[in-house]
């Protein structure tokens, strides 16, 4: 069977889906293709995420439906807005708001490629401002008893004009009451997975806090100071065996514009044991806001680009 990456979707351009018509392909991943569409009733452009039925399996169908249903019950400016979900002859789909911008992953990689070493650091105040909004969105989801389970830079979109971060991809999200030691919550991205998530222990909102802490560390330094590993399986094993921490250096060792107070904030987010982490995204946010108030680097004149 042809893989989704090689699936030819040109014939879908111009296809009508409800009140919308598909205009062009926007992106594709391992499980779905995203198109830009025009919604005629409201005269606006939206995004349509489709999963062709030739690639359909019960698991994929379940994750796809779960992503739409989970995000649909969340209404927050920093969480992707789901508009509709449906099923037609060739594929299942859902429609959502169209974010004009870039992923946080793209932004991080762009900064890593800067020729001048000093340019590889994103402005700290801008990072904190961006991150506070991400934590706002996550905190709201947790209040609705939803944990994302796959927070990472790929799943954060940054709107071009407002620089508003938007959390996307709730495909492996879980309802808090349903997350028990027997639940299959091991799906996720290895670098950002909390230790208890790896071994499938009882988990709660602090797995999102752990992932967010890794992401903040990644935004603050040119490269994460990871130990050497040959595979993701080895990385997971190293992570489980190092209760004192995965990283070889602290953030302030690598970024001259932050100090040990930021080290403590990140450590409180990525502590090995969940009980040693921030109890909520609100606590995490408060710590960053307090840091920001005392931040003494007056050379800040940039915005995230």
VENFENJO-V379210 format. One record per residue. N is the residue number from 1. RES is the residue in three letters. SS is DSSP state (H for helix, E for strand, L for the rest). PHI is phi in whole degrees, 0 to 359 (* if undefined). NEAR is the number of other ideal C-beta (glycine too) atoms within 12 Angstrom. Layout:
N & RES & SS & PHI & NEAR
N & RES & SS & PHI & NEAR
This chain:
1 & UNK & L & * & 11
2 & UNK & L & 297 & 11
3 & UNK & L & 285 & 15
4 & UNK & H & 297 & 26
5 & UNK & H & 297 & 15
6 & UNK & H & 261 & 13
7 & UNK & L & 294 & 26
8 & UNK & L & 275 & 16
9 & UNK & L & 246 & 30
10 & UNK & H & 302 & 13
11 & UNK & H & 291 & 13
12 & UNK & H & 276 & 28
13 & UNK & L & 296 & 20
14 & UNK & L & 93 & 16
15 & UNK & L & 288 & 24
16 & UNK & E & 269 & 19
17 & UNK & E & 232 & 33
18 & UNK & L & 62 & 24
19 & UNK & L & 267 & 19
20 & UNK & E & 241 & 33
21 & UNK & E & 232 & 23
22 & UNK & E & 287 & 34
23 & UNK & E & 256 & 25
24 & UNK & E & 198 & 22
25 & UNK & E & 280 & 23
26 & UNK & E & 254 & 28
27 & UNK & E & 195 & 28
28 & UNK & E & 212 & 23
29 & UNK & L & 227 & 26
30 & UNK & L & 284 & 17
31 & UNK & L & 237 & 31
32 & UNK & L & 200 & 37
33 & UNK & E & 241 & 35
34 & UNK & E & 249 & 35
35 & UNK & E & 241 & 34
36 & UNK & E & 271 & 28
37 & UNK & E & 227 & 38
38 & UNK & E & 249 & 27
39 & UNK & E & 268 & 26
40 & UNK & L & 292 & 16
41 & UNK & L & 297 & 15
42 & UNK & L & 250 & 16
43 & UNK & L & 51 & 10
44 & UNK & E & 213 & 19
45 & UNK & E & 267 & 25
46 & UNK & E & 227 & 36
47 & UNK & E & 250 & 38
48 & UNK & E & 237 & 45
49 & UNK & E & 255 & 44
50 & UNK & E & 236 & 41
51 & UNK & E & 233 & 38
52 & UNK & E & 302 & 31
53 & UNK & H & 292 & 20
54 & UNK & H & 291 & 20
55 & UNK & H & 255 & 28
56 & UNK & L & 285 & 23
57 & UNK & L & 223 & 17
58 & UNK & H & 306 & 9
59 & UNK & H & 294 & 17
60 & UNK & H & 296 & 25
61 & UNK & H & 298 & 24
62 & UNK & H & 294 & 21
63 & UNK & H & 294 & 31
64 & UNK & H & 297 & 37
65 & UNK & H & 295 & 28
66 & UNK & H & 297 & 31
67 & UNK & H & 301 & 39
68 & UNK & H & 295 & 35
69 & UNK & H & 291 & 21
70 & UNK & H & 293 & 36
71 & UNK & H & 294 & 36
72 & UNK & H & 294 & 25
73 & UNK & L & 275 & 22
74 & UNK & L & 257 & 34
75 & UNK & L & 233 & 18
76 & UNK & L & 206 & 27
77 & UNK & L & 298 & 20
78 & UNK & L & 254 & 35
79 & UNK & E & 230 & 40
80 & UNK & L & 305 & 40
81 & UNK & L & 264 & 28
82 & UNK & E & 269 & 31
83 & UNK & E & 258 & 30
84 & UNK & E & 201 & 27
85 & UNK & E & 224 & 27
86 & UNK & E & 199 & 25
87 & UNK & E & 214 & 20
88 & UNK & L & 237 & 21
89 & UNK & L & 306 & 12
90 & UNK & L & 268 & 22
91 & UNK & E & 203 & 31
92 & UNK & E & 261 & 33
93 & UNK & E & 205 & 39
94 & UNK & E & 217 & 39
95 & UNK & E & 254 & 37
96 & UNK & E & 208 & 37
97 & UNK & E & 298 & 35
98 & UNK & L & 265 & 31
99 & UNK & L & 264 & 35
100 & UNK & L & 270 & 20
101 & UNK & E & 173 & 25
102 & UNK & E & 229 & 25
103 & UNK & E & 279 & 28
104 & UNK & H & 298 & 37
105 & UNK & H & 299 & 26
106 & UNK & H & 299 & 21
107 & UNK & H & 297 & 32
108 & UNK & H & 298 & 34
109 & UNK & H & 294 & 20
110 & UNK & H & 298 & 20
111 & UNK & H & 291 & 33
112 & UNK & H & 297 & 22
113 & UNK & L & 271 & 15
114 & UNK & L & 299 & 17
115 & UNK & L & 291 & 9
116 & UNK & L & 281 & 10
117 & UNK & H & 305 & 16
118 & UNK & H & 296 & 16
119 & UNK & H & 279 & 16
120 & UNK & H & 278 & 25
121 & UNK & L & 258 & 31
122 & UNK & L & 287 & 37
123 & UNK & L & 303 & 30
124 & UNK & H & 298 & 36
125 & UNK & H & 297 & 30
126 & UNK & H & 293 & 29
127 & UNK & H & 300 & 43
128 & UNK & H & 296 & 34
129 & UNK & H & 301 & 30
130 & UNK & H & 295 & 39
131 & UNK & H & 291 & 45
132 & UNK & H & 300 & 30
133 & UNK & H & 292 & 35
134 & UNK & H & 299 & 45
135 & UNK & H & 294 & 42
136 & UNK & H & 300 & 31
137 & UNK & H & 297 & 39
138 & UNK & H & 296 & 48
139 & UNK & H & 298 & 33
140 & UNK & H & 298 & 28
141 & UNK & H & 300 & 37
142 & UNK & H & 295 & 39
143 & UNK & H & 295 & 21
144 & UNK & L & 268 & 25
145 & UNK & L & 67 & 19
146 & UNK & E & 244 & 35
147 & UNK & E & 250 & 41
148 & UNK & L & 287 & 52
149 & UNK & L & 76 & 45
150 & UNK & L & 213 & 39
151 & UNK & L & 289 & 48
152 & UNK & L & 195 & 33
153 & UNK & H & 302 & 38
154 & UNK & H & 298 & 29
155 & UNK & H & 260 & 38
156 & UNK & E & 239 & 44
157 & UNK & E & 260 & 39
158 & UNK & E & 244 & 38
159 & UNK & E & 295 & 25
160 & UNK & L & 299 & 20
161 & UNK & L & 277 & 10
162 & UNK & L & 264 & 19
163 & UNK & L & 59 & 30
164 & UNK & L & 282 & 28
165 & UNK & E & 279 & 41
166 & UNK & E & 231 & 38
167 & UNK & E & 280 & 48
168 & UNK & L & 236 & 43
169 & UNK & L & 58 & 41
170 & UNK & L & 264 & 40
171 & UNK & L & 297 & 35
172 & UNK & L & 245 & 37
173 & UNK & L & 297 & 42
174 & UNK & E & 228 & 35
175 & UNK & E & 279 & 25
176 & UNK & H & 306 & 26
177 & UNK & H & 295 & 14
178 & UNK & H & 269 & 21
179 & UNK & L & 274 & 31
180 & UNK & L & 233 & 17
181 & UNK & L & 298 & 16
182 & UNK & L & 264 & 12
183 & UNK & L & 279 & 24
184 & UNK & L & 271 & 19
185 & UNK & L & 255 & 32
186 & UNK & L & 285 & 26
187 & UNK & L & 293 & 27
188 & UNK & L & 161 & 37
189 & UNK & L & 251 & 31
190 & UNK & H & 311 & 28
191 & UNK & H & 300 & 32
192 & UNK & H & 260 & 41
193 & UNK & L & 283 & 34
194 & UNK & L & 288 & 44
195 & UNK & H & 307 & 34
196 & UNK & H & 292 & 32
197 & UNK & H & 288 & 42
198 & UNK & H & 295 & 30
199 & UNK & L & 267 & 20
200 & UNK & L & 66 & 23
201 & UNK & L & 278 & 23
202 & UNK & L & 305 & 21
203 & UNK & L & 230 & 37
204 & UNK & L & 218 & 32
205 & UNK & L & 300 & 40
206 & UNK & H & 286 & 39
207 & UNK & H & 289 & 45
208 & UNK & H & 291 & 49
209 & UNK & H & 295 & 45
210 & UNK & H & 300 & 47
211 & UNK & H & 299 & 43
212 & UNK & H & 296 & 53
213 & UNK & H & 296 & 48
214 & UNK & H & 298 & 40
215 & UNK & H & 296 & 42
216 & UNK & H & 296 & 47
217 & UNK & H & 304 & 40
218 & UNK & H & 297 & 39
219 & UNK & H & 288 & 44
220 & UNK & H & 273 & 43
221 & UNK & L & 235 & 36
222 & UNK & L & 298 & 28
223 & UNK & L & 213 & 23
224 & UNK & L & 292 & 31
225 & UNK & L & 279 & 21
226 & UNK & L & 274 & 23
227 & UNK & L & 290 & 18
228 & UNK & L & 290 & 10
229 & UNK & L & 211 & 19
230 & UNK & L & 265 & 10
231 & UNK & L & 208 & 11
232 & UNK & H & 294 & 18
233 & UNK & H & 298 & 13
234 & UNK & H & 292 & 16
235 & UNK & H & 299 & 25
236 & UNK & H & 297 & 26
237 & UNK & H & 293 & 19
238 & UNK & H & 300 & 26
239 & UNK & H & 298 & 33
240 & UNK & H & 290 & 22
241 & UNK & H & 272 & 18
242 & UNK & L & 245 & 19
243 & UNK & L & 293 & 14
244 & UNK & L & 276 & 15
245 & UNK & L & 127 & 28
246 & UNK & L & 279 & 36
247 & UNK & L & 270 & 29
248 & UNK & L & 276 & 18
249 & UNK & L & 222 & 21
250 & UNK & L & 269 & 26
251 & UNK & H & 305 & 39
252 & UNK & H & 291 & 23
253 & UNK & H & 288 & 20
254 & UNK & H & 247 & 26
255 & UNK & L & 235 & 34
256 & UNK & L & 289 & 19
257 & UNK & L & 263 & 27
258 & UNK & L & 233 & 35
259 & UNK & L & 231 & 22
260 & UNK & H & 292 & 15
261 & UNK & H & 296 & 23
262 & UNK & H & 291 & 37
263 & UNK & H & 304 & 28
264 & UNK & H & 293 & 23
265 & UNK & H & 298 & 40
266 & UNK & H & 293 & 44
267 & UNK & H & 297 & 30
268 & UNK & H & 292 & 31
269 & UNK & H & 272 & 42
270 & UNK & L & 248 & 43
271 & UNK & L & 303 & 28
272 & UNK & L & 301 & 27
273 & UNK & L & 269 & 18
274 & UNK & H & 302 & 27
275 & UNK & H & 292 & 13
276 & UNK & H & 266 & 23
277 & UNK & L & 270 & 34
278 & UNK & L & 305 & 34
279 & UNK & L & 284 & 21
280 & UNK & L & 209 & 28
281 & UNK & H & 294 & 40
282 & UNK & H & 296 & 21
283 & UNK & H & 297 & 25
284 & UNK & H & 301 & 40
285 & UNK & H & 298 & 32
286 & UNK & H & 300 & 21
287 & UNK & H & 297 & 34
288 & UNK & H & 292 & 40
289 & UNK & H & 294 & 22
290 & UNK & H & 295 & 18
291 & UNK & H & 297 & 33
292 & UNK & H & 298 & 27
293 & UNK & H & 296 & 13
294 & UNK & H & 261 & 18
295 & UNK & L & 294 & 24
296 & UNK & L & 253 & 15
297 & UNK & L & 279 & 23
298 & UNK & L & 274 & 10
299 & UNK & L & 280 & 14
300 & UNK & L & 292 & 20
301 & UNK & L & 222 & 9
302 & UNK & L & 252 & 20
303 & UNK & L & 235 & 18
304 & UNK & L & 290 & 33
305 & UNK & L & 232 & 17
